[in-house]
Amino acid sequence: MPFDEVQRRAVEEIVEAVRSRKHRRAGVLLEQFVVSANLTALGALRTALRELDPSPKP
């Protein structure tokens, strides 16, 4: 299933909320996103959030 514009905007909103330390908003947005997200969208969110913390992970 393709990664659509609505999902892309949702990822951007979640990342911005996390970046701005608006954790409650990030939680609400994430909860709404996960209900309808497909695997591609979840992967995009994971990548975007990982890019916020550039420290290497084992």
Buried (B, 14 or more C-beta within 10 A) or exposed (E): EEBEEEBEEBBEBBBBBBEEEEEEBBEEBBEEBEEEBEEEBBEBBEEBBEEEEEEEEE
